[in-house]
Amino acid sequence: MSEENAEYAPEVCCHCGGIGCMYCNKKGTVMVPQPAQKCRHCDGDCCIYCGYTGWERPLKEY
């Protein structure tokens, strides 16, 4: 499935645990392509590759 056709669903931000932070735009969730997968680089512990969200390929919302 290509990036353009991926279905996204909200997942709890691993950085703040759903409280809201600068990485999830204070929403507590991030949009992640389904099926949701933890970041392969940090296994959900937050790193530069997942934008500190803990998820693989989070949707960038500006």
Backbone as a printed PyTorch tensor [residue, N CA C, xyz], in Angstrom:
tensor([[[ 0.8540, -1.1780,  0.0000],
         [ 0.0000,  0.0000,  0.0000],
         [ 0.8940,  1.2330,  0.0000]],

        [[ 0.6140,  2.1570, -0.8910],
         [ 1.4440,  3.3560, -0.9760],
         [ 1.1080,  4.3290,  0.1410]],

        [[ 2.0310,  5.2480,  0.3740],
         [ 1.8680,  6.2450,  1.4400],
         [ 0.6060,  7.0790,  1.2290]],

        [[ 0.2760,  7.3960, -0.0460],
         [-0.8940,  8.2370, -0.3300],
         [-2.2050,  7.5200, -0.0180]],

        [[-2.2330,  6.1910, -0.1820],
         [-3.4550,  5.4210,  0.0100],
         [-3.5700,  4.7880,  1.3920]],

        [[-2.6170,  5.0430,  2.2500],
         [-2.6230,  4.4290,  3.5790],
         [-3.7770,  4.9760,  4.4170]],

        [[-4.3960,  4.1020,  5.1800],
         [-5.4320,  4.5260,  6.1130],
         [-4.7650,  4.8830,  7.4310]],

        [[-5.0830,  6.0500,  7.9450],
         [-4.5000,  6.5300,  9.1960],
         [-5.5330,  6.4740, 10.3100]],

        [[-5.0610,  6.2150, 11.5040],
         [-5.9100,  6.2170, 12.6930],
         [-5.1050,  6.8030, 13.8470]],

        [[-5.7810,  7.4260, 14.8100],
         [-5.0510,  8.0050, 15.9450],
         [-4.5160,  6.9290, 16.8860]],

        [[-3.2850,  7.1400, 17.3300],
         [-2.6490,  6.2710, 18.3280],
         [-2.0790,  7.1700, 19.4210]],

        [[-2.0320,  6.6820, 20.6340],
         [-1.5330,  7.4670, 21.7670],
         [-0.0620,  7.7970, 21.5600]],

        [[ 0.2900,  9.0490, 21.7380],
         [ 1.6750,  9.4990, 21.6260],
         [ 2.5030,  8.8250, 22.7200]],

        [[ 3.5760,  8.1590, 22.3180],
         [ 4.4210,  7.4530, 23.2970],
         [ 5.2790,  8.4100, 24.1220]],

        [[ 5.4880,  9.6130, 23.6250],
         [ 6.3160, 10.5710, 24.3590],
         [ 5.5950, 11.0810, 25.6030]],

        [[ 4.3160, 11.4150, 25.4530],
         [ 3.5880, 12.0000, 26.5850],
         [ 2.5610, 11.0490, 27.2010]],

        [[ 2.3380,  9.9100, 26.5760],
         [ 1.3690,  8.9620, 27.1090],
         [-0.0650,  9.4330, 26.9970]],

        [[-0.3340, 10.3610, 26.0880],
         [-1.6910, 10.8400, 25.8650],
         [-2.0270, 12.1450, 26.5580]],

        [[-1.0990, 12.6920, 27.3180],
         [-1.3500, 13.9460, 28.0370],
         [-1.3310, 15.1380, 27.0880]],

        [[-0.4590, 15.0770, 26.0920],
         [-0.3020, 16.1740, 25.1380],
         [ 1.0740, 16.7950, 25.2840]],

        [[ 1.7760, 16.9180, 24.1600],
         [ 3.1170, 17.4920, 24.1700],
         [ 3.3890, 18.1680, 22.8300]],

        [[ 4.5760, 18.7260, 22.6810],
         [ 4.9070, 19.4290, 21.4440],
         [ 5.0240, 18.4800, 20.2530]],

        [[ 5.2760, 17.2050, 20.4860],
         [ 5.4430, 16.2540, 19.3880],
         [ 4.1100, 15.7760, 18.8150]],

        [[ 3.0410, 15.8660, 19.5840],
         [ 1.7060, 15.4780, 19.0980],
         [ 0.7910, 16.6950, 18.9810]],

        [[ 1.3770, 17.8810, 18.9710],
         [ 0.6150, 19.1350, 18.8890],
         [-0.4050, 19.2660, 20.0170]],

        [[-0.0290, 18.7980, 21.2020],
         [-0.8460, 18.8730, 22.4200],
         [-2.1790, 18.1410, 22.2960]],

        [[-2.2500, 17.1620, 21.3810],
         [-3.4730, 16.3830, 21.1890],
         [-3.4720, 15.0890, 21.9990]],

        [[-2.2790, 14.5730, 22.2930],
         [-2.1810, 13.3090, 23.0080],
         [-2.1810, 12.1000, 22.0880]],

        [[-2.4980, 12.3200, 20.8070],
         [-2.4850, 11.2420, 19.8240],
         [-1.7770, 11.7110, 18.5630]],

        [[-1.3160, 10.7610, 17.7810],
         [-0.7270, 11.0410, 16.4730],
         [-1.3940, 10.1250, 15.4570]],

        [[-1.5090, 10.6010, 14.2270],
         [-2.0990,  9.8020, 13.1610],
         [-1.0250,  8.8760, 12.5910]],

        [[-1.3330,  7.5790, 12.5860],
         [-0.3680,  6.5540, 12.1910],
         [-1.0150,  5.6410, 11.1520]],

        [[-0.2530,  5.2770, 10.0890],
         [-0.8200,  4.3480,  9.1060],
         [-1.1280,  2.9990,  9.7500]],

        [[-2.2330,  2.4150,  9.3350],
         [-2.6700,  1.1400,  9.9010],
         [-2.2210, -0.0230,  9.0420]],

        [[-1.8680, -1.1460,  9.5980],
         [-1.8280, -1.4140, 11.0360],
         [-0.6700, -0.6750, 11.7000]],

        [[-0.9140, -0.1440, 12.8800],
         [ 0.0860,  0.6520, 13.5970],
         [ 1.2730, -0.2130, 14.0080]],

        [[ 2.4750,  0.3510, 13.8480],
         [ 3.6930, -0.3560, 14.2350],
         [ 4.5770,  0.5810, 15.0460]],

        [[ 5.1380,  0.0630, 16.1290],
         [ 6.1040,  0.8420, 16.9090],
         [ 7.3200,  1.1230, 16.0340]],

        [[ 8.0110,  2.2050, 16.3180],
         [ 9.1990,  2.5890, 15.5580],
         [10.2370,  1.4730, 15.5970]],

        [[10.7590,  1.1100, 14.4350],
         [11.7430,  0.0180, 14.3650],
         [13.0990,  0.4230, 14.9110]],

        [[13.3510,  1.7340, 15.0060],
         [14.6390,  2.2090, 15.5040],
         [14.6920,  2.2520, 17.0330]],

        [[13.5830,  2.6190, 17.6580],
         [13.5880,  2.7880, 19.1220],
         [12.6100,  1.8600, 19.8370]],

        [[11.8200,  1.0990, 19.0780],
         [10.8160,  0.1990, 19.6420],
         [ 9.8070,  0.9350, 20.5260]],

        [[ 9.4880,  2.1760, 20.1450],
         [ 8.4810,  2.9410, 20.8690],
         [ 9.0100,  3.8250, 21.9800]],

        [[10.3400,  3.8860, 22.1430],
         [10.9250,  4.7080, 23.2050],
         [11.1640,  6.1540, 22.7880]],

        [[10.8780,  6.5080, 21.5450],
         [10.9970,  7.8600, 20.9960],
         [12.4180,  8.1810, 20.5290]],

        [[12.5130,  8.6030, 19.2720],
         [13.7990,  8.9620, 18.6800],
         [13.5690,  9.9320, 17.5210]],

        [[14.6410, 10.3510, 16.8760],
         [14.5020, 11.3060, 15.7740],
         [13.7890, 10.6960, 14.5730]],

        [[13.8530,  9.3840, 14.4020],
         [13.2580,  8.7420, 13.2350],
         [11.7340,  8.6950, 13.2950]],

        [[11.1730,  8.6730, 14.4800],
         [ 9.7130,  8.6390, 14.6250],
         [ 9.1620,  9.9950, 15.0610]],

        [[10.0080, 11.0070, 15.0620],
         [ 9.5600, 12.3310, 15.4930],
         [ 9.2040, 12.3640, 16.9610]],

        [[ 9.8270, 11.4910, 17.7440],
         [ 9.5990, 11.3750, 19.1940],
         [ 8.1600, 10.9920, 19.5370]],

        [[ 7.4840, 10.3030, 18.6100],
         [ 6.1230,  9.8290, 18.8710],
         [ 6.0930,  8.3550, 19.2440]],

        [[ 7.1500,  7.6130, 18.8730],
         [ 7.2060,  6.1850, 19.1570],
         [ 6.6070,  5.3050, 18.0720]],

        [[ 6.0490,  5.9160, 17.0190],
         [ 5.3610,  5.1620, 15.9690],
         [ 6.0830,  5.2340, 14.6320]],

        [[ 5.9330,  4.1970, 13.8410],
         [ 6.5070,  4.1240, 12.4970],
         [ 5.6890,  5.0010, 11.5410]],

        [[ 6.3460,  5.8920, 10.8230],
         [ 5.7500,  6.7770,  9.8080],
         [ 4.5400,  7.5810, 10.2990]],

        [[ 4.6680,  8.3580, 11.3800],
         [ 3.5380,  9.1840, 11.8180],
         [ 3.2520, 10.2680, 10.7860]],

        [[ 1.9930, 10.6550, 10.6720],
         [ 1.5900, 11.7090,  9.7490],
         [ 2.1060, 13.0370, 10.2730]],

        [[ 2.7820, 13.7860,  9.4250],
         [ 3.3090, 15.0950,  9.8270],
         [ 2.2090, 16.1320,  9.6800]],

        [[ 1.8140, 16.7230, 10.7740],
         [ 0.7640, 17.7420, 10.7750],
         [ 1.3830, 19.0780, 11.1260]],

        [[ 1.3110, 20.0110, 10.1930],
         [ 1.9060, 21.3320, 10.4210],
         [ 0.8440, 22.3850, 10.5490]]])
